[in-house]
Amino acid sequence: MSHDPHCLFCKIVAGQIPSRKVYEDEHILAFHDIHPWAPVHILLIPKLHLSSLAEATEAHAEVLGRMTVLAPKLMRELGVTNGFRTVINTGADGGQEVYHLHMHVMGGPRPWAKG
């Protein structure tokens, strides 16, 4: 499994930096965003280091599909029942700040402060 020792999210996966975990299996970690844009705002990340969606290949299809299917399940478990938003920022022009692929999943009563 690929790992970047300088990557913030790889350090979270390794347990070197704490997070408020929502879900974890051998391929995916989900945790609460430390700067939420919505009442419920979690991040889903692959445990392998993949810098951005632009770097994804066919080999990543399974983990990306799992993330997409997991998002609504976790939102239901967190009490979000009236819809949610998923966002994957890709590259500098796409607003990506941490270069480890991650899916923002945001929900809860509107209006949200951002987004």
C-alpha positions as CSV (number, residue, x, y, z in Angstrom):
1,M,0.0,0.0,0.0
2,S,1.4,3.4,-1.0
3,H,2.2,5.8,1.8
4,D,3.7,9.3,1.7
5,P,5.5,10.1,5.0
6,H,4.9,13.8,4.5
7,C,1.2,13.6,3.7
8,L,-1.2,14.9,6.4
9,F,-3.8,12.2,5.5
10,C,-1.3,9.4,5.4
11,K,-0.3,10.4,8.9
12,I,-4.0,10.2,10.0
13,V,-4.2,6.8,8.4
14,A,-1.1,5.7,10.3
15,G,-2.5,7.0,13.6
16,Q,0.2,9.6,13.9
17,I,-2.3,12.4,13.9
18,P,-5.7,11.9,15.7
19,S,-9.0,12.2,14.0
20,R,-12.7,11.8,14.9
21,K,-13.2,8.5,13.0
22,V,-16.6,7.7,11.5
23,Y,-15.7,4.5,9.6
24,E,-12.6,2.4,8.9
25,D,-11.9,-0.7,6.9
26,E,-8.8,-2.0,5.2
27,H,-9.2,0.4,2.2
28,I,-11.1,3.5,3.4
29,L,-11.0,5.8,6.4
30,A,-13.8,8.4,7.1
31,F,-13.5,11.1,9.7
32,H,-15.0,14.5,10.6
33,D,-13.6,17.5,8.9
34,I,-11.8,19.8,11.4
35,H,-13.2,22.9,9.6
36,P,-16.8,21.8,8.7
37,W,-18.8,23.7,6.1
38,A,-22.0,22.0,7.1
39,P,-23.6,20.6,10.3
40,V,-22.3,17.2,9.2
41,H,-19.1,17.3,7.2
42,I,-16.9,14.2,6.9
43,L,-14.0,13.2,4.7
44,L,-13.6,9.8,3.0
45,I,-10.1,8.9,2.0
46,P,-8.5,5.9,0.5
47,K,-5.8,4.5,2.8
48,L,-3.4,4.2,-0.1
49,H,-1.8,7.5,-1.1
50,L,-3.3,8.8,-4.2
51,S,-2.5,12.5,-4.7
52,S,-5.6,13.5,-6.5
53,L,-8.5,12.3,-8.7
54,A,-6.4,13.3,-11.7
55,E,-4.0,10.6,-10.8
56,A,-6.6,7.8,-10.5
57,T,-6.4,4.9,-12.9
58,E,-8.6,1.8,-13.5
59,A,-6.7,0.2,-10.7
60,H,-8.4,2.7,-8.3
61,A,-12.0,2.0,-9.6
62,E,-12.9,-0.4,-6.8
63,V,-11.9,1.9,-3.9
64,L,-13.5,5.0,-5.5
65,G,-16.7,3.0,-6.1
66,R,-16.7,1.9,-2.4
67,M,-16.2,5.5,-1.3
68,T,-19.2,6.6,-3.4
69,V,-21.4,3.8,-2.1
70,L,-20.3,4.3,1.5
71,A,-21.1,8.1,1.6
72,P,-24.9,7.7,1.7
73,K,-24.7,4.9,4.3
74,L,-22.6,7.1,6.6
75,M,-24.8,10.1,6.1
76,R,-27.8,8.1,7.2
77,E,-25.9,6.8,10.2
78,L,-25.1,10.4,11.1
79,G,-28.7,11.5,10.9
80,V,-28.6,13.2,7.6
81,T,-31.9,12.3,5.9
82,N,-32.8,15.2,3.6
83,G,-29.9,15.1,1.2
84,F,-26.2,15.7,1.2
85,R,-23.4,17.0,-1.1
86,T,-20.3,15.2,-2.2
87,V,-17.2,17.1,-3.5
88,I,-13.8,16.0,-4.7
89,N,-11.5,19.0,-5.2
90,T,-8.9,18.2,-7.8
91,G,-5.7,20.1,-8.3
92,A,-4.8,23.7,-7.5
93,D,-7.4,25.2,-9.8
94,G,-10.0,22.8,-8.4
95,G,-9.4,24.0,-4.9
96,Q,-7.5,21.0,-3.6
97,E,-5.6,21.9,-0.4
98,V,-4.4,18.5,0.8
99,Y,-2.8,16.4,-1.9
100,H,-4.3,13.0,-0.9
101,L,-7.5,12.2,-2.7
102,H,-10.5,12.9,-0.4
103,M,-14.2,13.1,-0.8
104,H,-16.0,15.8,1.2
105,V,-19.5,14.6,2.2
106,M,-21.7,17.4,3.7
107,G,-25.2,17.5,4.9
108,G,-27.6,18.8,7.5
109,P,-30.0,21.7,7.7
110,R,-29.3,24.6,5.4
111,P,-28.1,27.3,5.1
112,W,-24.5,26.4,5.4
113,A,-21.8,28.9,6.0
114,K,-19.9,27.9,2.9
115,G,-20.4,25.8,-0.2
